[in-house]
Amino acid sequence: MVYLKGKDILDGAQFTREEIEHIMTVADRFRQDLEDKPGLDLMKGYLLAALFFEPSTRTRLSFETAMHRLGGNVIGFSSAESSSTSKGETLVDTIRTVDRYADIIAMRHPQIGSAKEAAAVANAPVLNGGDGAGQHPTQALLDLYTVRQERGKVDGMTIVLCGDLKNGRTVHAGVEIYKHYHCKLIMVAPEQLKMPSEIVARLRSHGLQVEETANLEEALAKGDVLYMTRIQKERFADPAEYERLKGSYILTREMVERIKPDITIMHPLPRVNEITTDVDSLSNAAYFRQVGNGVFIRMALIASVMGKI
């Protein structure tokens, strides 16, 4: 069965558990394939357009790596300034143009809903690499894959989400994925950066256990997985508000060893100061392994939407 052929990947809420499990299985297959050889020829002759209107390191490079590992090629740009939007061209016109060149589009844009706007006019499948403070579904899938890799399962896990939950597209997409599993979510944020109440209400109506708190240490003691996020300077209209909140939560090695030495530590990166560098050498610090998992998940998504697997 071809689960995702021709589909756009826009929102964490779009997936069934069956589709999620399919993506995880395909990612595992590609991980194993790449143990024996540097690349495949599944996407030979195909072009991915990587359209990054907003800065990116991991998402852009892992999409490009994924396409190259599958045997395809990549075109695109890495900032709005290097595209014709800097001359006043609309997003719709840019997408209509690129759609004439590429077979599949991966896109990041600062505007919420921009990926859906692109998908509405593109014939090629559109993969949302982040639309402002909206959604980041491919990150959510690689995060789930990382939990599975690190803990062996997702069902039964208590996952602590900490930081900017109001503006964090990775957690907005992530909770839509986690709701398909029998896990508990503990959301840690200052009052000003709490998860939007409508999202929390929707999760609870779906039967998910959700606890909200401002106390990281209490949450840490209960968790199996800690998902740290940065306070996002670019999402604040008031610089003073950012300065006041940027140091709200800082995870240190001492804190981990004192409270929950075996907790799996994740982060979508980039980090600023919310995880001190002395945490990096802990065996359960998984964030750089998490980065690598992005390639396998994005390979799985590209191959799936193109009907190759």
C-alpha atoms as a printed R data frame, in Angstrom:
    type eleno elety resid chain resno       x      y       z
1   ATOM     1    CA   MET     A     1   0.000  0.000   0.000
2   ATOM     2    CA   VAL     A     2   1.333  3.453  -0.948
3   ATOM     3    CA   TYR     A     3   0.334  5.567   2.050
4   ATOM     4    CA   LEU     A     4   1.334  9.106   1.162
5   ATOM     5    CA   LYS     A     5   1.742  9.230  -2.636
6   ATOM     6    CA   GLY     A     6   1.061 12.726  -3.964
7   ATOM     7    CA   LYS     A     7   0.274 14.168  -0.553
8   ATOM     8    CA   ASP     A     8   1.554 17.437   0.864
9   ATOM     9    CA   ILE     A     9   3.155 17.286   4.332
10  ATOM    10    CA   LEU     A    10   1.850 20.428   6.013
11  ATOM    11    CA   ASP     A    11   0.661 19.782   9.549
12  ATOM    12    CA   GLY     A    12   1.258 17.336  12.372
13  ATOM    13    CA   ALA     A    13  -2.489 16.747  12.621
14  ATOM    14    CA   GLN     A    14  -2.787 15.298   9.120
15  ATOM    15    CA   PHE     A    15  -1.398 11.843   9.936
16  ATOM    16    CA   THR     A    16  -3.061  8.649  11.079
17  ATOM    17    CA   ARG     A    17  -1.122  6.372  13.383
18  ATOM    18    CA   GLU     A    18  -0.868  3.873  10.525
19  ATOM    19    CA   GLU     A    19   0.789  6.520   8.325
20  ATOM    20    CA   ILE     A    20   3.162  7.513  11.128
21  ATOM    21    CA   GLU     A    21   4.204  3.901  11.669
22  ATOM    22    CA   HIS     A    22   4.759  3.513   7.925
23  ATOM    23    CA   ILE     A    23   7.100  6.540   7.927
24  ATOM    24    CA   MET     A    24   9.005  5.134  10.924
25  ATOM    25    CA   THR     A    25   9.386  1.745   9.213
26  ATOM    26    CA   VAL     A    26  10.662  3.300   5.985
27  ATOM    27    CA   ALA     A    27  13.100  5.488   7.934
28  ATOM    28    CA   ASP     A    28  14.440  2.351   9.639
29  ATOM    29    CA   ARG     A    29  14.884  0.711   6.242
30  ATOM    30    CA   PHE     A    30  16.852  3.677   4.891
31  ATOM    31    CA   ARG     A    31  18.993  3.798   8.047
32  ATOM    32    CA   GLN     A    32  19.928  0.157   7.451
33  ATOM    33    CA   ASP     A    33  20.495  0.702   3.710
34  ATOM    34    CA   LEU     A    34  22.954  3.525   4.387
35  ATOM    35    CA   GLU     A    35  25.005  1.369   6.755
36  ATOM    36    CA   ASP     A    36  26.275 -0.530   3.706
37  ATOM    37    CA   LYS     A    37  26.501  2.208   1.057
38  ATOM    38    CA   PRO     A    38  26.595  6.011   0.892
39  ATOM    39    CA   GLY     A    39  23.512  6.435  -1.265
40  ATOM    40    CA   LEU     A    40  20.632  4.922  -3.237
41  ATOM    41    CA   ASP     A    41  19.200  5.542  -6.708
42  ATOM    42    CA   LEU     A    42  15.511  5.613  -5.772
43  ATOM    43    CA   MET     A    43  15.078  9.278  -6.770
44  ATOM    44    CA   LYS     A    44  17.515  9.357  -9.695
45  ATOM    45    CA   GLY     A    45  16.497 12.046 -12.179
46  ATOM    46    CA   TYR     A    46  14.173 13.830  -9.747
47  ATOM    47    CA   LEU     A    47  14.600 17.385  -8.446
48  ATOM    48    CA   LEU     A    48  13.837 18.742  -4.976
49  ATOM    49    CA   ALA     A    49  13.391 22.520  -4.690
50  ATOM    50    CA   ALA     A    50  14.555 23.664  -1.246
51  ATOM    51    CA   LEU     A    51  12.951 27.081  -0.739
52  ATOM    52    CA   PHE     A    52  14.126 28.602   2.525
53  ATOM    53    CA   PHE     A    53  12.775 32.112   3.011
54  ATOM    54    CA   GLU     A    54  13.899 31.963   6.669
55  ATOM    55    CA   PRO     A    55  17.292 30.920   8.109
56  ATOM    56    CA   SER     A    56  17.894 27.206   8.592
57  ATOM    57    CA   THR     A    57  20.817 24.868   9.144
58  ATOM    58    CA   ARG     A    58  19.479 21.434  10.090
59  ATOM    59    CA   THR     A    59  16.186 21.402   8.230
60  ATOM    60    CA   ARG     A    60  17.557 22.717   4.937
61  ATOM    61    CA   LEU     A    61  20.720 20.623   4.958
62  ATOM    62    CA   SER     A    62  18.950 17.445   6.048
63  ATOM    63    CA   PHE     A    63  16.336 17.828   3.288
64  ATOM    64    CA   GLU     A    64  19.149 18.320   0.790
65  ATOM    65    CA   THR     A    65  21.129 15.413   2.242
66  ATOM    66    CA   ALA     A    66  18.038 13.203   2.153
67  ATOM    67    CA   MET     A    67  17.405 13.938  -1.523
68  ATOM    68    CA   HIS     A    68  21.064 13.388  -2.451
69  ATOM    69    CA   ARG     A    69  21.210 10.120  -0.459
70  ATOM    70    CA   LEU     A    70  18.144  8.964  -2.432
71  ATOM    71    CA   GLY     A    71  19.994  9.696  -5.682
72  ATOM    72    CA   GLY     A    72  18.123 12.878  -6.613
73  ATOM    73    CA   ASN     A    73  19.256 16.466  -7.092
74  ATOM    74    CA   VAL     A    74  18.491 19.768  -5.374
75  ATOM    75    CA   ILE     A    75  17.829 23.338  -6.478
76  ATOM    76    CA   GLY     A    76  16.758 26.276  -4.357
77  ATOM    77    CA   PHE     A    77  17.785 29.193  -2.179
78  ATOM    78    CA   SER     A    78  18.636 29.738   1.478
79  ATOM    79    CA   SER     A    79  17.164 33.172   2.211
80  ATOM    80    CA   ALA     A    80  14.389 35.460   1.032
81  ATOM    81    CA   GLU     A    81  17.044 37.961  -0.017
82  ATOM    82    CA   SER     A    82  18.369 35.530  -2.621
83  ATOM    83    CA   SER     A    83  14.930 35.064  -4.207
84  ATOM    84    CA   SER     A    84  12.679 37.407  -6.182
85  ATOM    85    CA   THR     A    85  10.510 37.977  -3.112
86  ATOM    86    CA   SER     A    86  13.148 40.588  -2.264
87  ATOM    87    CA   LYS     A    87  11.921 42.415  -5.411
88  ATOM    88    CA   GLY     A    88   8.302 42.191  -4.297
89  ATOM    89    CA   GLU     A    89   7.242 38.928  -5.931
90  ATOM    90    CA   THR     A    90   4.407 37.161  -4.114
91  ATOM    91    CA   LEU     A    91   4.839 33.731  -2.554
92  ATOM    92    CA   VAL     A    92   2.200 32.340  -4.925
93  ATOM    93    CA   ASP     A    93   4.090 33.538  -8.003
94  ATOM    94    CA   THR     A    94   7.359 32.122  -6.659
95  ATOM    95    CA   ILE     A    95   5.737 28.725  -6.075
96  ATOM    96    CA   ARG     A    96   4.067 28.702  -9.497
97  ATOM    97    CA   THR     A    97   7.473 29.338 -11.040
98  ATOM    98    CA   VAL     A    98   9.362 26.717  -9.047
99  ATOM    99    CA   ASP     A    99   6.592 24.207  -9.713
100 ATOM   100    CA   ARG     A   100   7.687 24.288 -13.371
101 ATOM   101    CA   TYR     A   101  11.202 23.209 -12.402
102 ATOM   102    CA   ALA     A   102  10.946 20.693  -9.560
103 ATOM   103    CA   ASP     A   103   9.212 17.403  -8.738
104 ATOM   104    CA   ILE     A   104   8.902 18.094  -5.001
105 ATOM   105    CA   ILE     A   105   9.182 21.245  -2.865
106 ATOM   106    CA   ALA     A   106  10.549 21.623   0.681
107 ATOM   107    CA   MET     A   107   9.828 25.058   2.089
108 ATOM   108    CA   ARG     A   108  10.383 27.237   5.143
109 ATOM   109    CA   HIS     A   109   8.704 30.622   5.445
110 ATOM   110    CA   PRO     A   110   8.103 33.043   8.361
111 ATOM   111    CA   GLN     A   111   4.359 33.330   7.735
112 ATOM   112    CA   ILE     A   112   1.897 30.958   9.445
113 ATOM   113    CA   GLY     A   113  -0.089 29.127   6.768
114 ATOM   114    CA   SER     A   114   2.439 29.788   4.012
115 ATOM   115    CA   ALA     A   115   2.987 26.084   3.292
116 ATOM   116    CA   LYS     A   116  -0.752 25.556   2.777
117 ATOM   117    CA   GLU     A   117  -0.806 28.602   0.502
118 ATOM   118    CA   ALA     A   118   2.023 27.086  -1.527
119 ATOM   119    CA   ALA     A   119   0.384 23.662  -1.679
120 ATOM   120    CA   ALA     A   120  -2.816 25.222  -3.018
121 ATOM   121    CA   VAL     A   121  -1.066 26.312  -6.240
122 ATOM   122    CA   ALA     A   122   1.688 23.682  -6.650
123 ATOM   123    CA   ASN     A   123   1.276 20.439  -8.543
124 ATOM   124    CA   ALA     A   124   4.426 19.082  -6.867
125 ATOM   125    CA   PRO     A   125   4.062 17.828  -3.274
126 ATOM   126    CA   VAL     A   126   4.978 20.497  -0.715
127 ATOM   127    CA   LEU     A   127   6.833 19.533   2.477
128 ATOM   128    CA   ASN     A   128   6.506 22.139   5.225
129 ATOM   129    CA   GLY     A   129   9.900 22.818   6.808
130 ATOM   130    CA   GLY     A   130   8.409 25.390   9.198
131 ATOM   131    CA   ASP     A   131   5.837 28.141   8.698
132 ATOM   132    CA   GLY     A   132   6.577 30.832  11.265
133 ATOM   133    CA   ALA     A   133   5.103 29.969  14.669
134 ATOM   134    CA   GLY     A   134   2.724 27.508  13.015
135 ATOM   135    CA   GLN     A   135   3.799 23.950  12.206
136 ATOM   136    CA   HIS     A   136   6.940 21.889  11.591
137 ATOM   137    CA   PRO     A   137   5.644 18.379  10.848
138 ATOM   138    CA   THR     A   138   8.877 16.827   9.566
139 ATOM   139    CA   GLN     A   139  10.607 17.860  12.813
140 ATOM   140    CA   ALA     A   140   7.772 16.324  14.812
141 ATOM   141    CA   LEU     A   141   8.194 13.022  12.975
142 ATOM   142    CA   LEU     A   142  11.955 12.935  13.490
143 ATOM   143    CA   ASP     A   143  11.389 13.738  17.169
144 ATOM   144    CA   LEU     A   144   9.022 10.785  17.489
145 ATOM   145    CA   TYR     A   145  11.536  8.593  15.665
146 ATOM   146    CA   THR     A   146  14.212  9.724  18.133
147 ATOM   147    CA   VAL     A   147  12.031  8.816  21.135
148 ATOM   148    CA   ARG     A   148  11.560  5.350  19.613
149 ATOM   149    CA   GLN     A   149  15.286  4.989  18.965
150 ATOM   150    CA   GLU     A   150  16.316  6.173  22.423
151 ATOM   151    CA   ARG     A   151  13.574  4.620  24.583
152 ATOM   152    CA   GLY     A   152  12.429  1.684  22.439
153 ATOM   153    CA   LYS     A   153   8.792  2.838  22.437
154 ATOM   154    CA   VAL     A   154   6.502  5.863  22.686
155 ATOM   155    CA   ASP     A   155   3.466  4.303  24.365
156 ATOM   156    CA   GLY     A   156   3.722  4.662  28.135
157 ATOM   157    CA   MET     A   157   6.292  7.460  28.031
158 ATOM   158    CA   THR     A   158   6.004 10.734  29.952
159 ATOM   159    CA   ILE     A   159   7.305 13.505  27.713
160 ATOM   160    CA   VAL     A   160   8.208 16.887  29.173
161 ATOM   161    CA   LEU     A   161   7.987 19.834  26.758
162 ATOM   162    CA   CYS     A   162   9.817 22.901  28.045
163 ATOM   163    CA   GLY     A   163  10.352 26.472  26.857
164 ATOM   164    CA   ASP     A   164   8.475 28.586  24.322
165 ATOM   165    CA   LEU     A   165   5.344 26.512  23.859
166 ATOM   166    CA   LYS     A   166   3.305 29.476  22.617
167 ATOM   167    CA   ASN     A   167   5.398 30.115  19.498
168 ATOM   168    CA   GLY     A   168   7.178 26.771  19.113
169 ATOM   169    CA   ARG     A   169   6.205 25.175  15.794
170 ATOM   170    CA   THR     A   170   8.100 22.000  16.693
171 ATOM   171    CA   VAL     A   171   5.941 21.402  19.778
172 ATOM   172    CA   HIS     A   172   2.744 22.501  18.001
173 ATOM   173    CA   ALA     A   173   3.344 19.799  15.397
174 ATOM   174    CA   GLY     A   174   4.742 17.335  17.923
175 ATOM   175    CA   VAL     A   175   1.698 17.174  20.182
176 ATOM   176    CA   GLU     A   176  -0.456 16.337  17.148
177 ATOM   177    CA   ILE     A   177   1.787 13.307  16.585
178 ATOM   178    CA   TYR     A   178   1.955 12.280  20.257
179 ATOM   179    CA   LYS     A   179  -1.834 12.241  20.565
180 ATOM   180    CA   HIS     A   180  -1.847  8.953  18.625
181 ATOM   181    CA   TYR     A   181   0.155  7.288  21.414
182 ATOM   182    CA   HIS     A   182  -0.627  6.371  25.000
183 ATOM   183    CA   CYS     A   183   1.775  8.842  26.531
184 ATOM   184    CA   LYS     A   184   1.557 11.699  29.043
185 ATOM   185    CA   LEU     A   185   2.663 15.255  28.259
186 ATOM   186    CA   ILE     A   186   3.970 17.677  30.884
187 ATOM   187    CA   MET     A   187   4.159 21.230  29.519
188 ATOM   188    CA   VAL     A   188   6.629 23.559  31.234
189 ATOM   189    CA   ALA     A   189   6.503 27.263  30.367
190 ATOM   190    CA   PRO     A   190   6.197 30.696  31.949
191 ATOM   191    CA   GLU     A   191   2.658 32.080  31.854
192 ATOM   192    CA   GLN     A   192   3.439 34.286  28.839
193 ATOM   193    CA   LEU     A   193   4.713 31.341  26.753
194 ATOM   194    CA   LYS     A   194   2.242 28.580  27.626
195 ATOM   195    CA   MET     A   195   0.896 26.218  25.002
196 ATOM   196    CA   PRO     A   196  -2.218 27.818  23.440
197 ATOM   197    CA   SER     A   197  -5.262 26.771  25.442
198 ATOM   198    CA   GLU     A   198  -7.146 25.535  22.381
199 ATOM   199    CA   ILE     A   199  -4.340 23.051  21.641
200 ATOM   200    CA   VAL     A   200  -4.337 21.779  25.234
201 ATOM   201    CA   ALA     A   201  -8.131 21.413  25.184
202 ATOM   202    CA   ARG     A   202  -8.000 19.488  21.905
203 ATOM   203    CA   LEU     A   203  -5.353 17.097  23.271
204 ATOM   204    CA   ARG     A   204  -7.392 16.415  26.415
205 ATOM   205    CA   SER     A   205 -10.539 15.837  24.351
206 ATOM   206    CA   HIS     A   206  -8.532 13.241  22.433
207 ATOM   207    CA   GLY     A   207  -7.859 11.434  25.722
208 ATOM   208    CA   LEU     A   208  -4.244 12.519  26.219
209 ATOM   209    CA   GLN     A   209  -3.014 13.218  29.740
210 ATOM   210    CA   VAL     A   210  -1.709 16.790  29.865
211 ATOM   211    CA   GLU     A   211  -0.183 18.547  32.874
212 ATOM   212    CA   GLU     A   212   0.843 22.216  32.820
213 ATOM   213    CA   THR     A   213   3.397 23.761  35.167
214 ATOM   214    CA   ALA     A   214   6.047 26.462  35.382
215 ATOM   215    CA   ASN     A   215   8.391 24.258  37.462
216 ATOM   216    CA   LEU     A   216  11.005 22.435  35.364
217 ATOM   217    CA   GLU     A   217  12.573 20.503  38.252
218 ATOM   218    CA   GLU     A   218   9.234 18.991  39.315
219 ATOM   219    CA   ALA     A   219   8.475 17.997  35.737
220 ATOM   220    CA   LEU     A   220  11.964 16.579  35.221
221 ATOM   221    CA   ALA     A   221  11.474 14.191  38.137
222 ATOM   222    CA   LYS     A   222   8.386 12.698  36.450
223 ATOM   223    CA   GLY     A   223   9.672 12.502  32.881
224 ATOM   224    CA   ASP     A   224  11.134  9.829  30.637
225 ATOM   225    CA   VAL     A   225  11.964 12.327  27.874
226 ATOM   226    CA   LEU     A   226  12.756 16.035  28.174
227 ATOM   227    CA   TYR     A   227  12.229 18.129  25.054
228 ATOM   228    CA   MET     A   228  13.877 21.511  25.564
229 ATOM   229    CA   THR     A   229  13.188 24.443  23.243
230 ATOM   230    CA   ARG     A   230  14.737 27.890  23.022
231 ATOM   231    CA   ILE     A   231  12.938 31.129  23.763
232 ATOM   232    CA   GLN     A   232  12.647 32.434  20.201
233 ATOM   233    CA   LYS     A   233  13.854 36.004  19.887
234 ATOM   234    CA   GLU     A   234  12.475 36.324  16.356
235 ATOM   235    CA   ARG     A   235   8.906 35.702  17.581
236 ATOM   236    CA   PHE     A   236   8.860 38.660  19.992
237 ATOM   237    CA   ALA     A   237   7.511 42.061  18.940
238 ATOM   238    CA   ASP     A   238   8.889 43.565  22.174
239 ATOM   239    CA   PRO     A   239  12.666 43.053  22.664
240 ATOM   240    CA   ALA     A   240  12.321 43.844  26.386
241 ATOM   241    CA   GLU     A   241   9.860 40.965  26.807
242 ATOM   242    CA   TYR     A   242  12.357 38.604  25.185
243 ATOM   243    CA   GLU     A   243  15.160 39.799  27.459
244 ATOM   244    CA   ARG     A   244  12.955 39.202  30.486
245 ATOM   245    CA   LEU     A   245  11.997 35.660  29.478
246 ATOM   246    CA   LYS     A   246  15.055 34.316  27.617
247 ATOM   247    CA   GLY     A   247  16.643 32.705  30.674
248 ATOM   248    CA   SER     A   248  13.444 31.188  32.060
249 ATOM   249    CA   TYR     A   249  14.767 27.615  31.938
250 ATOM   250    CA   ILE     A   250  18.378 26.453  31.803
251 ATOM   251    CA   LEU     A   251  19.131 22.732  31.993
252 ATOM   252    CA   THR     A   252  22.479 21.922  33.593
253 ATOM   253    CA   ARG     A   253  24.366 18.672  34.083
254 ATOM   254    CA   GLU     A   254  24.057 19.088  37.840
255 ATOM   255    CA   MET     A   255  20.266 19.332  37.545
256 ATOM   256    CA   VAL     A   256  20.021 16.187  35.403
257 ATOM   257    CA   GLU     A   257  22.311 14.138  37.653
258 ATOM   258    CA   ARG     A   258  20.527 15.303  40.808
259 ATOM   259    CA   ILE     A   259  16.931 14.885  39.664
260 ATOM   260    CA   LYS     A   260  16.663 12.333  36.811
261 ATOM   261    CA   PRO     A   261  20.004 10.927  35.608
262 ATOM   262    CA   ASP     A   262  18.469  8.607  32.999
263 ATOM   263    CA   ILE     A   263  16.056 11.024  31.320
264 ATOM   264    CA   THR     A   264  16.440 11.281  27.533
265 ATOM   265    CA   ILE     A   265  17.307 14.873  26.607
266 ATOM   266    CA   MET     A   266  16.186 16.239  23.251
267 ATOM   267    CA   HIS     A   267  16.215 19.650  21.561
268 ATOM   268    CA   PRO     A   268  15.261 20.675  17.990
269 ATOM   269    CA   LEU     A   269  18.244 23.058  17.945
270 ATOM   270    CA   PRO     A   270  19.647 25.647  17.636
271 ATOM   271    CA   ARG     A   271  20.150 26.168  21.350
272 ATOM   272    CA   VAL     A   272  21.088 29.477  22.902
273 ATOM   273    CA   ASN     A   273  21.624 29.053  26.644
274 ATOM   274    CA   GLU     A   274  18.826 26.647  27.641
275 ATOM   275    CA   ILE     A   275  21.107 23.574  27.770
276 ATOM   276    CA   THR     A   276  24.605 24.086  29.137
277 ATOM   277    CA   THR     A   277  27.397 22.470  27.160
278 ATOM   278    CA   ASP     A   278  28.393 20.189  30.067
279 ATOM   279    CA   VAL     A   279  25.179 18.230  29.365
280 ATOM   280    CA   ASP     A   280  26.458 17.254  25.897
281 ATOM   281    CA   SER     A   281  28.724 14.467  27.110
282 ATOM   282    CA   LEU     A   282  25.931 12.661  28.996
283 ATOM   283    CA   SER     A   283  25.054  9.393  27.265
284 ATOM   284    CA   ASN     A   284  21.351 10.299  27.402
285 ATOM   285    CA   ALA     A   285  21.861 13.682  25.682
286 ATOM   286    CA   ALA     A   286  20.268 12.732  22.357
287 ATOM   287    CA   TYR     A   287  19.996 16.033  20.479
288 ATOM   288    CA   PHE     A   288  22.862 15.470  18.050
289 ATOM   289    CA   ARG     A   289  21.659 11.917  17.334
290 ATOM   290    CA   GLN     A   290  18.250 13.566  16.818
291 ATOM   291    CA   VAL     A   291  19.811 15.753  14.106
292 ATOM   292    CA   GLY     A   292  21.022 12.667  12.241
293 ATOM   293    CA   ASN     A   293  17.583 11.065  12.436
294 ATOM   294    CA   GLY     A   294  16.225 13.962  10.407
295 ATOM   295    CA   VAL     A   295  17.901 12.607   7.281
296 ATOM   296    CA   PHE     A   296  16.218  9.180   7.537
297 ATOM   297    CA   ILE     A   297  12.775 10.654   8.235
298 ATOM   298    CA   ARG     A   298  13.028 13.140   5.377
299 ATOM   299    CA   MET     A   299  14.241 10.388   3.057
300 ATOM   300    CA   ALA     A   300  11.170  8.396   4.072
301 ATOM   301    CA   LEU     A   301   8.844 11.340   3.440
302 ATOM   302    CA   ILE     A   302  10.348 12.217   0.050
303 ATOM   303    CA   ALA     A   303  10.196  8.606  -1.149
304 ATOM   304    CA   SER     A   304   6.666  8.155   0.192
305 ATOM   305    CA   VAL     A   305   5.051 11.265  -1.276
306 ATOM   306    CA   MET     A   306   6.732 10.516  -4.615
307 ATOM   307    CA   GLY     A   307   5.185  7.030  -4.566
308 ATOM   308    CA   LYS     A   308   8.531  5.249  -4.529
309 ATOM   309    CA   ILE     A   309   7.872  3.159  -1.427
